[in-house]
Amino acid sequence: MAVTYVESSKLPTAMGMFEMHGFADDDSDKEHVVLTMGDYRHADVLLVRIHSECLTGDALFSLRCDCGAQLQAAMHRIAVEGRGAIFYLRQEGRGIGLLNKIRAYRLQDKGADTVEANEQLGFGADMRDYSILKPMFAQLGISKVKLLTNNPRKVKALVDLGIDVVERIAHETGRNPHNAHYLATKKGKLGHLLVEGDDDAAGA
Protein backbone atom coordinates (compact mmCIF):
# COMPACT_ATOMS: atom_id res chain seq x y z
CA MET A 1 0.00 0.00 0.00
CA ALA A 2 1.69 3.19 -1.24
CA VAL A 3 0.56 5.61 1.47
CA THR A 4 3.43 7.74 2.72
CA TYR A 5 3.77 10.26 5.52
CA VAL A 6 4.52 13.82 4.35
CA GLU A 7 4.55 16.34 7.22
CA SER A 8 2.83 17.49 10.43
CA SER A 9 1.74 20.89 11.69
CA LYS A 10 -0.35 22.51 14.41
CA LEU A 11 -4.04 23.05 13.66
CA PRO A 12 -5.84 25.42 16.04
CA THR A 13 -9.61 24.82 15.99
CA ALA A 14 -12.69 25.89 17.93
CA MET A 15 -12.39 22.55 19.75
CA GLY A 16 -8.77 23.11 20.77
CA MET A 17 -5.27 22.62 19.39
CA PHE A 18 -4.82 19.59 17.17
CA GLU A 19 -1.81 18.38 15.23
CA MET A 20 -2.46 17.59 11.56
CA HIS A 21 -0.47 14.82 9.86
CA GLY A 22 -0.51 14.60 6.07
CA PHE A 23 -0.32 11.39 4.05
CA ALA A 24 -0.06 10.91 0.28
CA ASP A 25 -1.78 7.96 -1.38
CA ASP A 26 0.25 7.31 -4.53
CA ASP A 27 -2.20 4.70 -5.83
CA SER A 28 -5.18 7.07 -5.91
CA ASP A 29 -3.40 10.47 -5.93
CA LYS A 30 -5.49 11.43 -2.89
CA GLU A 31 -4.27 13.13 0.24
CA HIS A 32 -5.43 12.00 3.68
CA VAL A 33 -4.93 13.61 7.07
CA VAL A 34 -4.95 12.55 10.70
CA LEU A 35 -5.81 14.98 13.46
CA THR A 36 -4.27 14.13 16.82
CA MET A 37 -4.49 15.75 20.20
CA GLY A 38 -2.42 15.18 23.31
CA ASP A 39 0.22 12.54 23.97
CA TYR A 40 -1.34 9.95 21.67
CA ARG A 41 1.81 7.86 21.31
CA HIS A 42 1.90 6.89 24.96
CA ALA A 43 -1.81 6.21 25.48
CA ASP A 44 -2.54 2.65 26.51
CA VAL A 45 -5.82 2.83 24.59
CA LEU A 46 -6.50 5.79 22.29
CA LEU A 47 -9.90 7.28 21.40
CA VAL A 48 -10.11 7.14 17.58
CA ARG A 49 -12.58 8.13 14.89
CA ILE A 50 -12.29 6.93 11.28
CA HIS A 51 -14.09 9.58 9.23
CA SER A 52 -14.58 9.55 5.47
CA GLU A 53 -14.63 12.88 3.69
CA CYS A 54 -18.08 14.40 3.18
CA LEU A 55 -17.78 17.84 1.60
CA THR A 56 -21.53 18.37 1.68
CA GLY A 57 -21.85 17.50 5.35
CA ASP A 58 -18.47 18.51 6.78
CA ALA A 59 -18.07 21.86 4.99
CA LEU A 60 -21.46 22.79 3.49
CA PHE A 61 -23.56 21.83 6.53
CA SER A 62 -25.87 19.49 4.61
CA LEU A 63 -28.69 17.91 6.61
CA ARG A 64 -29.00 14.96 4.21
CA CYS A 65 -26.52 13.00 6.31
CA ASP A 66 -25.05 12.99 9.82
CA CYS A 67 -21.41 13.32 8.73
CA GLY A 68 -20.71 16.91 9.71
CA ALA A 69 -22.29 16.44 13.12
CA GLN A 70 -20.27 13.26 13.64
CA LEU A 71 -16.99 14.99 12.78
CA GLN A 72 -17.67 17.88 15.13
CA ALA A 73 -18.81 15.56 17.91
CA ALA A 74 -15.65 13.45 17.52
CA MET A 75 -13.42 16.53 17.73
CA HIS A 76 -15.29 17.71 20.82
CA ARG A 77 -15.13 14.31 22.50
CA ILE A 78 -11.38 14.03 21.90
CA ALA A 79 -10.88 17.56 23.21
CA VAL A 80 -12.78 16.68 26.38
CA GLU A 81 -10.72 13.51 26.82
CA GLY A 82 -7.52 15.42 26.16
CA ARG A 83 -6.10 13.09 23.54
CA GLY A 84 -7.16 11.01 20.57
CA ALA A 85 -7.03 10.83 16.79
CA ILE A 86 -9.33 11.38 13.82
CA PHE A 87 -8.34 9.67 10.58
CA TYR A 88 -9.86 11.79 7.81
CA LEU A 89 -9.97 9.72 4.62
CA ARG A 90 -10.60 11.29 1.22
CA GLN A 91 -13.28 8.78 0.21
CA GLU A 92 -16.22 11.02 -0.65
CA GLY A 93 -19.64 9.45 -1.05
CA ARG A 94 -18.56 6.08 0.41
CA GLY A 95 -15.84 5.99 -2.22
CA ILE A 96 -17.71 7.04 -5.39
CA GLY A 97 -16.47 10.65 -5.49
CA LEU A 98 -18.17 14.02 -5.26
CA LEU A 99 -19.71 14.26 -8.74
CA ASN A 100 -21.12 10.76 -8.57
CA LYS A 101 -22.41 11.62 -5.11
CA ILE A 102 -24.38 14.50 -6.66
CA ARG A 103 -25.74 12.07 -9.25
CA ALA A 104 -26.71 9.74 -6.41
CA TYR A 105 -28.40 12.62 -4.59
CA ARG A 106 -30.49 13.30 -7.71
CA LEU A 107 -31.63 9.67 -7.76
CA GLN A 108 -32.50 9.99 -4.07
CA ASP A 109 -34.54 13.09 -4.90
CA LYS A 110 -36.56 10.80 -7.17
CA GLY A 111 -37.15 8.22 -4.42
CA ALA A 112 -34.12 5.91 -4.30
CA ASP A 113 -32.40 5.28 -0.99
CA THR A 114 -28.63 5.73 -0.62
CA VAL A 115 -27.82 2.10 -1.42
CA GLU A 116 -30.19 1.92 -4.40
CA ALA A 117 -28.79 5.17 -5.80
CA ASN A 118 -25.19 3.89 -5.69
CA GLU A 119 -26.22 0.61 -7.30
CA GLN A 120 -28.19 2.37 -10.07
CA LEU A 121 -24.97 4.23 -10.90
CA GLY A 122 -23.08 0.93 -11.14
CA PHE A 123 -21.32 1.08 -7.78
CA GLY A 124 -21.40 -1.08 -4.70
CA ALA A 125 -23.23 0.13 -1.62
CA ASP A 126 -19.92 1.01 0.06
CA MET A 127 -16.73 1.38 -2.01
CA ARG A 128 -14.40 2.56 0.76
CA ASP A 129 -11.00 0.92 1.22
CA TYR A 130 -9.83 0.88 4.82
CA SER A 131 -6.57 -0.94 4.05
CA ILE A 132 -4.99 2.49 3.47
CA LEU A 133 -5.11 2.94 7.25
CA LYS A 134 -2.39 0.38 7.98
CA PRO A 135 0.66 2.56 7.16
CA MET A 136 -1.01 5.56 8.81
CA PHE A 137 -1.52 3.70 12.09
CA ALA A 138 2.04 2.38 11.87
CA GLN A 139 3.51 5.85 11.28
CA LEU A 140 1.70 7.26 14.31
CA GLY A 141 2.43 4.26 16.51
CA ILE A 142 -1.23 3.59 17.34
CA SER A 143 -2.17 -0.04 17.96
CA LYS A 144 -4.92 -0.17 20.58
CA VAL A 145 -8.08 1.92 20.27
CA LYS A 146 -11.52 2.82 21.53
CA LEU A 147 -13.36 3.34 18.23
CA LEU A 148 -16.04 5.99 17.81
CA THR A 149 -18.37 4.37 15.27
CA ASN A 150 -21.77 2.88 14.57
CA ASN A 151 -20.38 0.87 11.65
CA PRO A 152 -19.32 -2.73 12.42
CA ARG A 153 -17.44 -2.85 9.10
CA LYS A 154 -14.97 -0.31 10.46
CA VAL A 155 -14.40 -2.43 13.56
CA LYS A 156 -13.75 -5.51 11.41
CA ALA A 157 -11.48 -3.54 9.05
CA LEU A 158 -9.25 -2.41 11.90
CA VAL A 159 -9.15 -5.86 13.48
CA ASP A 160 -8.19 -7.32 10.09
CA LEU A 161 -5.31 -4.79 9.95
CA GLY A 162 -4.01 -5.96 13.31
CA ILE A 163 -5.39 -3.05 15.36
CA ASP A 164 -6.72 -4.00 18.78
CA VAL A 165 -10.23 -2.53 19.05
CA VAL A 166 -10.75 -2.66 22.80
CA GLU A 167 -14.15 -0.96 22.70
CA ARG A 168 -16.69 0.32 20.19
CA ILE A 169 -18.27 3.58 21.35
CA ALA A 170 -21.63 4.50 19.84
CA HIS A 171 -21.49 7.76 17.91
CA GLU A 172 -25.07 8.82 17.16
CA THR A 173 -25.64 12.51 16.53
CA GLY A 174 -27.06 14.86 13.94
CA ARG A 175 -30.45 13.20 13.40
CA ASN A 176 -32.98 15.52 11.73
CA PRO A 177 -36.10 15.24 9.54
CA HIS A 178 -34.02 15.40 6.34
CA ASN A 179 -31.80 12.39 7.13
CA ALA A 180 -34.22 10.04 8.92
CA HIS A 181 -34.60 7.78 5.85
CA TYR A 182 -30.84 7.90 5.22
CA LEU A 183 -30.16 6.70 8.76
CA ALA A 184 -32.85 4.02 8.52
CA THR A 185 -31.14 2.77 5.33
CA LYS A 186 -27.74 2.69 7.02
CA LYS A 187 -29.23 0.57 9.79
CA GLY A 188 -31.41 -1.67 7.64
CA LYS A 189 -29.15 -2.26 4.63
CA LEU A 190 -25.62 -1.52 5.84
CA GLY A 191 -25.87 -2.93 9.34
CA HIS A 192 -25.05 0.23 11.27
CA LEU A 193 -25.68 -0.15 14.98
CA LEU A 194 -28.16 2.65 15.54
CA VAL A 195 -30.53 2.85 18.49
CA GLU A 196 -32.57 5.96 17.81
CA GLY A 197 -35.32 6.13 15.19
CA ASP A 198 -35.99 2.41 14.80
CA ASP A 199 -39.36 3.19 13.28
CA ASP A 200 -38.19 6.01 10.98
CA ALA A 201 -39.22 5.29 7.43
CA ALA A 202 -39.55 8.73 5.91
CA GLY A 203 -37.43 11.77 5.26
CA ALA A 204 -35.85 13.68 2.43
Phi and psi in degrees as GROMACS dihedral restraints (atoms count N, CA, C in turn):
[ dihedral_restraints ]
;  ai    aj    ak    al  type     phi  dphi    fc
    3     4     5     6     1   -90.5    20    10
    4     5     6     7     1    64.3    20    10
    6     7     8     9     1  -112.2    20    10
    7     8     9    10     1   119.4    20    10
    9    10    11    12     1  -121.6    20    10
   10    11    12    13     1   144.4    20    10
   12    13    14    15     1   -73.0    20    10
   13    14    15    16     1   139.9    20    10
   15    16    17    18     1  -112.0    20    10
   16    17    18    19     1   -60.3    20    10
   18    19    20    21     1  -168.3    20    10
   19    20    21    22     1   164.9    20    10
   21    22    23    24     1  -129.3    20    10
   22    23    24    25     1   152.4    20    10
   24    25    26    27     1  -154.6    20    10
   25    26    27    28     1   163.3    20    10
   27    28    29    30     1   -72.6    20    10
   28    29    30    31     1   148.0    20    10
   30    31    32    33     1  -137.3    20    10
   31    32    33    34     1    93.2    20    10
   33    34    35    36     1   -71.1    20    10
   34    35    36    37     1   133.3    20    10
   36    37    38    39     1  -135.1    20    10
   37    38    39    40     1   172.4    20    10
   39    40    41    42     1   -64.8    20    10
   40    41    42    43     1   -19.8    20    10
   42    43    44    45     1   -90.7    20    10
   43    44    45    46     1    -9.1    20    10
   45    46    47    48     1   131.4    20    10
   46    47    48    49     1  -176.0    20    10
   48    49    50    51     1   -87.8    20    10
   49    50    51    52     1   117.8    20    10
   51    52    53    54     1  -107.4    20    10
   52    53    54    55     1   165.6    20    10
   54    55    56    57     1  -112.4    20    10
   55    56    57    58     1   132.9    20    10
   57    58    59    60     1  -107.5    20    10
   58    59    60    61     1   125.6    20    10
   60    61    62    63     1  -112.7    20    10
   61    62    63    64     1   125.4    20    10
   63    64    65    66     1   -98.8    20    10
   64    65    66    67     1   139.8    20    10
   66    67    68    69     1  -132.0    20    10
   67    68    69    70     1   138.7    20    10
   69    70    71    72     1  -105.6    20    10
   70    71    72    73     1   129.1    20    10
   72    73    74    75     1  -101.6    20    10
   73    74    75    76     1   100.0    20    10
   75    76    77    78     1   -67.1    20    10
   76    77    78    79     1   -26.9    20    10
   78    79    80    81     1   -70.4    20    10
   79    80    81    82     1   -36.5    20    10
   81    82    83    84     1  -110.6    20    10
   82    83    84    85     1    -6.3    20    10
   84    85    86    87     1    62.7    20    10
   85    86    87    88     1    23.9    20    10
   87    88    89    90     1  -101.1    20    10
   88    89    90    91     1   158.2    20    10
   90    91    92    93     1  -118.5    20    10
   91    92    93    94     1   127.9    20    10
   93    94    95    96     1  -114.9    20    10
   94    95    96    97     1   155.7    20    10
   96    97    98    99     1  -132.8    20    10
   97    98    99   100     1   155.8    20    10
   99   100   101   102     1  -124.0    20    10
  100   101   102   103     1   129.9    20    10
  102   103   104   105     1  -100.9    20    10
  103   104   105   106     1   124.7    20    10
  105   106   107   108     1  -120.9    20    10
  106   107   108   109     1   155.6    20    10
  108   109   110   111     1  -139.7    20    10
  109   110   111   112     1   140.0    20    10
  111   112   113   114     1    76.1    20    10
  112   113   114   115     1  -169.8    20    10
  114   115   116   117     1   -84.5    20    10
  115   116   117   118     1    71.7    20    10
  117   118   119   120     1   -68.4    20    10
  118   119   120   121     1   -26.8    20    10
  120   121   122   123     1   -70.5    20    10
  121   122   123   124     1   -24.1    20    10
  123   124   125   126     1  -110.2    20    10
  124   125   126   127     1    14.9    20    10
  126   127   128   129     1   -78.3    20    10
  127   128   129   130     1   134.2    20    10
  129   130   131   132     1   -63.0    20    10
  130   131   132   133     1   -47.8    20    10
  132   133   134   135     1  -133.3    20    10
  133   134   135   136     1   125.8    20    10
  135   136   137   138     1  -104.9    20    10
  136   137   138   139     1   137.3    20    10
  138   139   140   141     1   -73.6    20    10
  139   140   141   142     1   123.6    20    10
  141   142   143   144     1  -134.5    20    10
  142   143   144   145     1   141.6    20    10
  144   145   146   147     1  -123.6    20    10
  145   146   147   148     1   129.1    20    10
  147   148   149   150     1   -99.3    20    10
  148   149   150   151     1   114.0    20    10
  150   151   152   153     1  -124.1    20    10
  151   152   153   154     1   123.5    20    10
  153   154   155   156     1   -88.5    20    10
  154   155   156   157     1   138.8    20    10
  156   157   158   159     1   -50.3    20    10
  157   158   159   160     1   135.5    20    10
  159   160   161   162     1  -142.6    20    10
  160   161   162   163     1    90.2    20    10
  162   163   164   165     1   -56.8    20    10
  163   164   165   166     1   -43.5    20    10
  165   166   167   168     1   -64.1    20    10
  166   167   168   169     1   -40.2    20    10
  168   169   170   171     1   -86.6    20    10
  169   170   171   172     1   -43.9    20    10
  171   172   173   174     1   -72.5    20    10
  172   173   174   175     1   -38.3    20    10
  174   175   176   177     1  -113.3    20    10
  175   176   177   178     1   -27.7    20    10
  177   178   179   180     1  -105.6    20    10
  178   179   180   181     1     3.4    20    10
  180   181   182   183     1    62.9    20    10
  181   182   183   184     1    31.7    20    10
  183   184   185   186     1   -60.9    20    10
  184   185   186   187     1   143.2    20    10
  186   187   188   189     1  -100.1    20    10
  187   188   189   190     1     6.7    20    10
  189   190   191   192     1   -74.4    20    10
  190   191   192   193     1   -16.2    20    10
  192   193   194   195     1  -137.9    20    10
  193   194   195   196     1  -176.3    20    10
  195   196   197   198     1  -113.4    20    10
  196   197   198   199     1    12.9    20    10
  198   199   200   201     1   -64.5    20    10
  199   200   201   202     1   -49.3    20    10
  201   202   203   204     1   -61.0    20    10
  202   203   204   205     1   -42.8    20    10
  204   205   206   207     1   -63.9    20    10
  205   206   207   208     1   -38.0    20    10
  207   208   209   210     1   -66.1    20    10
  208   209   210   211     1   -40.5    20    10
  210   211   212   213     1   -63.7    20    10
  211   212   213   214     1   -47.8    20    10
  213   214   215   216     1   -63.4    20    10
  214   215   216   217     1   -41.1    20    10
  216   217   218   219     1   -64.2    20    10
  217   218   219   220     1   -38.0    20    10
  219   220   221   222     1   -65.9    20    10
  220   221   222   223     1   -43.3    20    10
  222   223   224   225     1   -62.0    20    10
  223   224   225   226     1   -42.5    20    10
  225   226   227   228     1   -64.9    20    10
  226   227   228   229     1   -43.3    20    10
  228   229   230   231     1   -64.5    20    10
  229   230   231   232     1   -40.4    20    10
  231   232   233   234     1   -66.1    20    10
  232   233   234   235     1   -39.9    20    10
  234   235   236   237     1   -62.3    20    10
  235   236   237   238     1   -40.2    20    10
  237   238   239   240     1   -65.0    20    10
  238   239   240   241     1   -41.0    20    10
  240   241   242   243     1   -72.0    20    10
  241   242   243   244     1   -28.0    20    10
  243   244   245   246     1    97.1    20    10
  244   245   246   247     1   -12.2    20    10
  246   247   248   249     1  -163.5    20    10
  247   248   249   250     1   155.1    20    10
  249   250   251   252     1   160.9    20    10
  250   251   252   253     1  -173.3    20    10
  252   253   254   255     1  -149.3    20    10
  253   254   255   256     1   141.7    20    10
  255   256   257   258     1  -119.7    20    10
  256   257   258   259     1   117.8    20    10
  258   259   260   261     1   -91.4    20    10
  259   260   261   262     1   111.5    20    10
  261   262   263   264     1  -102.6    20    10
  262   263   264   265     1   105.0    20    10
  264   265   266   267     1   -99.0    20    10
  265   266   267   268     1   133.9    20    10
  267   268   269   270     1   -83.0    20    10
  268   269   270   271     1    71.4    20    10
  270   271   272   273     1  -129.2    20    10
  271   272   273   274     1    64.5    20    10
  273   274   275   276     1   -56.9    20    10
  274   275   276   277     1   140.8    20    10
  276   277   278   279     1    63.2    20    10
  277   278   279   280     1    40.2    20    10
  279   280   281   282     1    55.0    20    10
  280   281   282   283     1    33.2    20    10
  282   283   284   285     1    99.8    20    10
  283   284   285   286     1     0.8    20    10
  285   286   287   288     1   -95.1    20    10
  286   287   288   289     1   -10.5    20    10
  288   289   290   291     1    94.4    20    10
  289   290   291   292     1   162.2    20    10
  291   292   293   294     1   -66.1    20    10
  292   293   294   295     1   -46.5    20    10
  294   295   296   297     1   -67.8    20    10
  295   296   297   298     1   -39.8    20    10
  297   298   299   300     1   -67.3    20    10
  298   299   300   301     1   -30.0    20    10
  300   301   302   303     1   -63.9    20    10
  301   302   303   304     1   -40.1    20    10
  303   304   305   306     1   -64.7    20    10
  304   305   306   307     1   -40.2    20    10
  306   307   308   309     1   -61.2    20    10
  307   308   309   310     1   -41.2    20    10
  309   310   311   312     1   -65.1    20    10
  310   311   312   313     1   -39.0    20    10
  312   313   314   315     1   -60.0    20    10
  313   314   315   316     1   -40.6    20    10
  315   316   317   318     1   -63.2    20    10
  316   317   318   319     1   -40.1    20    10
  318   319   320   321     1   -65.9    20    10
  319   320   321   322     1   -35.7    20    10
  321   322   323   324     1   -67.3    20    10
  322   323   324   325     1   -34.7    20    10
  324   325   326   327     1   -60.0    20    10
  325   326   327   328     1   -27.8    20    10
  327   328   329   330     1   -92.2    20    10
  328   329   330   331     1     1.1    20    10
  330   331   332   333     1   120.8    20    10
  331   332   333   334     1   -10.4    20    10
  333   334   335   336     1   -74.0    20    10
  334   335   336   337     1   151.1    20    10
  336   337   338   339     1   -87.3    20    10
  337   338   339   340     1   179.5    20    10
  339   340   341   342     1   -64.2    20    10
  340   341   342   343     1   -36.8    20    10
  342   343   344   345     1   -71.2    20    10
  343   344   345   346     1   -46.9    20    10
  345   346   347   348     1   -60.3    20    10
  346   347   348   349     1   -39.8    20    10
  348   349   350   351     1   -63.1    20    10
  349   350   351   352     1   -46.1    20    10
  351   352   353   354     1   -60.1    20    10
  352   353   354   355     1   -43.8    20    10
  354   355   356   357     1   -67.7    20    10
  355   356   357   358     1   -36.5    20    10
  357   358   359   360     1   -64.8    20    10
  358   359   360   361     1   -25.8    20    10
  360   361   362   363     1   -87.6    20    10
  361   362   363   364     1    -1.0    20    10
  363   364   365   366     1    92.8    20    10
  364   365   366   367     1    13.7    20    10
  366   367   368   369     1  -108.7    20    10
  367   368   369   370     1   163.4    20    10
  369   370   371   372     1   -75.2    20    10
  370   371   372   373     1   167.9    20    10
  372   373   374   375     1   -62.7    20    10
  373   374   375   376     1   -33.8    20    10
  375   376   377   378     1  -144.7    20    10
  376   377   378   379     1   111.5    20    10
  378   379   380   381     1  -101.4    20    10
  379   380   381   382     1    10.7    20    10
  381   382   383   384     1   -72.2    20    10
  382   383   384   385     1   145.5    20    10
  384   385   386   387     1  -116.1    20    10
  385   386   387   388     1   107.6    20    10
  387   388   389   390     1   -87.5    20    10
  388   389   390   391     1    -3.7    20    10
  390   391   392   393     1   -64.8    20    10
  391   392   393   394     1   -21.3    20    10
  393   394   395   396     1   -64.9    20    10
  394   395   396   397     1   -14.2    20    10
  396   397   398   399     1   -72.8    20    10
  397   398   399   400     1   -25.2    20    10
  399   400   401   402     1   -56.3    20    10
  400   401   402   403     1   -52.5    20    10
  402   403   404   405     1   -68.2    20    10
  403   404   405   406     1   -24.1    20    10
  405   406   407   408     1   -72.3    20    10
  406   407   408   409     1   -44.8    20    10
  408   409   410   411     1   -61.8    20    10
  409   410   411   412     1   -41.6    20    10
  411   412   413   414     1   -63.4    20    10
  412   413   414   415     1   -44.1    20    10
  414   415   416   417     1   -60.1    20    10
  415   416   417   418     1   -38.6    20    10
  417   418   419   420     1   -89.4    20    10
  418   419   420   421     1    -6.0    20    10
  420   421   422   423     1    70.1    20    10
  421   422   423   424     1    32.3    20    10
  423   424   425   426     1  -102.9    20    10
  424   425   426   427     1   127.1    20    10
  426   427   428   429     1  -135.5    20    10
  427   428   429   430     1   -13.1    20    10
  429   430   431   432     1  -136.2    20    10
  430   431   432   433     1   124.0    20    10
  432   433   434   435     1  -136.0    20    10
  433   434   435   436     1   156.0    20    10
  435   436   437   438     1  -103.7    20    10
  436   437   438   439     1   117.6    20    10
  438   439   440   441     1  -100.8    20    10
  439   440   441   442     1   121.8    20    10
  441   442   443   444     1   -81.9    20    10
  442   443   444   445     1   100.9    20    10
  444   445   446   447     1  -165.9    20    10
  445   446   447   448     1   155.3    20    10
  447   448   449   450     1  -107.9    20    10
  448   449   450   451     1     1.1    20    10
  450   451   452   453     1  -104.7    20    10
  451   452   453   454     1   107.7    20    10
  453   454   455   456     1   -63.5    20    10
  454   455   456   457     1   -20.9    20    10
  456   457   458   459     1   -66.1    20    10
  457   458   459   460     1   -33.3    20    10
  459   460   461   462     1   -69.1    20    10
  460   461   462   463     1   -39.7    20    10
  462   463   464   465     1   -60.3    20    10
  463   464   465   466     1   -48.8    20    10
  465   466   467   468     1   -62.3    20    10
  466   467   468   469     1   -40.0    20    10
  468   469   470   471     1   -60.7    20    10
  469   470   471   472     1   -43.8    20    10
  471   472   473   474     1   -68.5    20    10
  472   473   474   475     1   -42.2    20    10
  474   475   476   477     1   -59.9    20    10
  475   476   477   478     1   -42.1    20    10
  477   478   479   480     1   -64.0    20    10
  478   479   480   481     1   -25.5    20    10
  480   481   482   483     1   -87.2    20    10
  481   482   483   484     1    -0.8    20    10
  483   484   485   486     1    91.8    20    10
  484   485   486   487     1    10.9    20    10
  486   487   488   489     1   -87.2    20    10
  487   488   489   490     1   134.0    20    10
  489   490   491   492     1   -85.4    20    10
  490   491   492   493     1   105.3    20    10
  492   493   494   495     1   -90.3    20    10
  493   494   495   496     1    97.9    20    10
  495   496   497   498     1   -71.8    20    10
  496   497   498   499     1   -33.8    20    10
  498   499   500   501     1  -154.2    20    10
  499   500   501   502     1   140.8    20    10
  501   502   503   504     1  -101.1    20    10
  502   503   504   505     1   126.2    20    10
  504   505   506   507     1  -108.3    20    10
  505   506   507   508     1   121.6    20    10
  507   508   509   510     1   -56.6    20    10
  508   509   510   511     1   144.1    20    10
  510   511   512   513     1  -137.6    20    10
  511   512   513   514     1    60.7    20    10
  513   514   515   516     1   -95.0    20    10
  514   515   516   517     1   123.0    20    10
  516   517   518   519     1  -165.1    20    10
  517   518   519   520     1   160.6    20    10
  519   520   521   522     1    83.2    20    10
  520   521   522   523     1    13.1    20    10
  522   523   524   525     1   -68.1    20    10
  523   524   525   526     1   137.1    20    10
  525   526   527   528     1  -154.0    20    10
  526   527   528   529     1   170.0    20    10
  528   529   530   531     1   -60.5    20    10
  529   530   531   532     1   -23.6    20    10
  531   532   533   534     1   -81.5    20    10
  532   533   534   535     1   -20.4    20    10
  534   535   536   537     1  -116.9    20    10
  535   536   537   538     1    11.9    20    10
  537   538   539   540     1   -60.1    20    10
  538   539   540   541     1   -44.7    20    10
  540   541   542   543     1   -68.2    20    10
  541   542   543   544     1   -38.5    20    10
  543   544   545   546     1   -57.9    20    10
  544   545   546   547     1   -45.6    20    10
  546   547   548   549     1   -69.7    20    10
  547   548   549   550     1   -37.5    20    10
  549   550   551   552     1   -62.9    20    10
  550   551   552   553     1   -36.3    20    10
  552   553   554   555     1   -68.8    20    10
  553   554   555   556     1   -40.8    20    10
  555   556   557   558     1   -60.2    20    10
  556   557   558   559     1   -39.4    20    10
  558   559   560   561     1   -73.3    20    10
  559   560   561   562     1   -47.7    20    10
  561   562   563   564     1   -75.0    20    10
  562   563   564   565     1   -37.1    20    10
  564   565   566   567     1  -107.1    20    10
  565   566   567   568     1   -25.0    20    10
  567   568   569   570     1  -110.5    20    10
  568   569   570   571     1    -1.4    20    10
  570   571   572   573     1    76.2    20    10
  571   572   573   574     1    19.2    20    10
  573   574   575   576     1   -66.7    20    10
  574   575   576   577     1   142.3    20    10
  576   577   578   579     1   -90.1    20    10
  577   578   579   580     1    80.7    20    10
  579   580   581   582     1  -108.3    20    10
  580   581   582   583     1   140.0    20    10
  582   583   584   585     1  -100.7    20    10
  583   584   585   586     1   -45.5    20    10
  585   586   587   588     1   -73.7    20    10
  586   587   588   589     1   151.1    20    10
  588   589   590   591     1    68.9    20    10
  589   590   591   592     1    35.6    20    10
  591   592   593   594     1   -56.9    20    10
  592   593   594   595     1   -31.7    20    10
  594   595   596   597     1   -98.1    20    10
  595   596   597   598     1     5.1    20    10
  597   598   599   600     1   -66.0    20    10
  598   599   600   601     1   128.9    20    10
  600   601   602   603     1  -137.5    20    10
  601   602   603   604     1     5.1    20    10
  603   604   605   606     1  -135.0    20    10
  604   605   606   607     1   164.4    20    10
  606   607   608   609     1   145.3    20    10
  607   608   609   610     1   156.3    20    10
